[in-house]
């Protein structure tokens, strides 16, 4: 049985917000929404039947009834508003990517720890119903020979904020966190220490259009665990002509393990040598994330993608841009 619902305010009326924050009314009491455009906040509240609509982000943070906030603003604004929310005594669930640099991520994580508040980056695929089975299959599979992952999703509007250099921009920043996370699942299944993960970028190649805005990135990664090390690679693309695909293939001495679409239930399945194919079914990844957030705040249960995990992932993204010979995303935003 769950106790009193967690009282949450929404900072941002993004398209993903309903899936992330409005799917567990038994756990989450959404007190209201704020947006940079107040008219958009009012329209969002009316569309989704929310009782409250704040005139500004500041007004949401001043609400004494609010215990936590979900931040769905552009990436550039995540850290400033996270720090403001923390100073207001609120726990934070922030959209990914959390920060334009690992330095900014560490600043926010450190402040959350100082204040005894929870800060979580919304990487939801860890809550896929097949993730635990995938990790267990990798753990039992013996020696890993290679790992490949791909995450492609077309962006066809040149006005998309993920292509705006003032906001950081680029496929590795926006999409790359997912395959990095999947590789960490594999590495962790082999044994090894978190929280700083055991991944290091060895090389990266980018296709940019215009200069410095990576539309496709191919990344080589060395994964180190207590059982040894293995090489991995992933490609991620937002080219307008690409098709959506998301998967990770782990080739082991006992055969390949395929996890198709770790991002959502749609079309997802797990194939393990010698076992029947298992299709994804059950609660959505976002529903699982909300339950984990609730338990972390109410029961102080551990939760993924909080604390040092946030910094480690930001460090990998930074390293990917360096390896590709591109400027850091914070530097790109500052100079645009």
Buried (B, 14 or more C-beta within 10 A) or exposed (E): EEEEBBBBBBBBBBEEBBBBBBBBEEBBBBBBBBBBEBEBBBBBBEEBEBEBBBEBBEBBBEBEEBBBBBBBBBBBBBBBBBBBBBEBEBBBBBBBBBBBBBBBBBBBBEBBBEBEBBBBBBBBBBBBBBBEBBBEBBBEBEEBEEBBBBBBBEBEEEEEBBBBBEBBBBBBBBBBBBBBBBBBBBBBBBEBEEEEBBBBBEEBBBBBEEEBBBBBBBBBBBBBBEBEBBBBBBBBBBBEEBEEBBBBBBBBEBBBBBBBBBBBBEEBBBBBEEEEEBEBEEBBBBBBBBBBBBBBBBEEEEBBBBBBBBBBBBBBBBBBBEBBEBBBBBBBBBEE
